[in-house]
Amino acid sequence: MARKNTSENGHTRLEDAMATLIQNQAAFVAQLSDSERYHLKYERETAERFARIETQMAEIIRVLNEHGRILTEHGRLIESLTDAVRE
C-alpha cells in the first residue's frame, strides 16, 4: 500500500503537485489570452496597412495611366507638327 508523505503544512505531495499544475495551467491560459490579443492586433494592423498600400497603388496606377495618355497625346501633336513643318 502507498503511504502518504505529508509536508510540514499538512498537504500531501500529490496535493502540492496538483496545486502547482493548476497554477501553471492558469498562467498558461492567461499567456495564451495575451498571445491571442497580440495576434489579433497584429492582424488588424496588417490589414489596415495592406488596405492603405492598395489605395496608394491604385492612385499610382491612375497617375501613370494619365501620364501615359498625356505622353501619347503629346506624341501625336509632335508628329503632326513635324508633318506640318515638312509640308
N, C-alpha and C positions, 0 to 999 in steps of 0.2 A: 504494500500500500504506500501511496505517496504521502510524504509528510509535509505539513505546512511549515514554511520558513517565514516567521514573522519578523518584520523590521521593528525598529525602536518605536515607531508611531503606531504600530498595530496592523499595518497593511501587509498583505502578502506580496510576494514578488510579482505574482500574476496580476494582482490589482494595480500595482505600480506600473507594470508594463502596459496594462490596458489604459491606464490614465495617460501615460506618455503617448501611446498610439492615438488616442482621441485628441490630445493636444496637437500632435503632428498633423493629423487629418484636418483639424480646424485651421491650422496655419496654412496647409496646402490649399484648402478651399479658398481662403482669403487671398492667397497669392494668385490662384487661378482667376479669381474675380478681377484682381488688379490687372493681370495679363490680358484678360478679355477686354477690359475697358481701354487699355493701351492699344490693343489691336483694332478695336472699333474706331478709336480716334485716328489712328494711322490710316485706316481705310477711308474714312471721311475726308481727311486732309488730302490724300492721294486722289480721290475722286474729284475734289474741288480743283486741285492743281491741274489735273488732266482736262477738266472742262475749260479752264482758263486757257490752256495750251491749244485746245481745239478751236476755241473762239479766235485766238490770235492767229492761228494758222489759216482759218477761213478768211480773215481780214487780209493777211499777206497774199493769199491766192487771189483775192479780189483785186488788190492793188496791182499785182503782177499781170493779171489779165487786162486790166485797164491800161497799164503801161504798154503791153503788147499791142493793144488796139491802137493806142496813140502812135506808137512807132510804125505800125503798118500804114496808118493814115498818112503820117509824115513821109513815109517811103513813097507812097503813091503821089503825093504832092511834089516831091523832089523829082520823081520820074517824069511827071507832067511838065514841070518847069524845065527840066533838061531837054525834053522833046520840044518845048516851045522855043527854047534858045536855039536849038539846031535849025528850026524852021526859019 
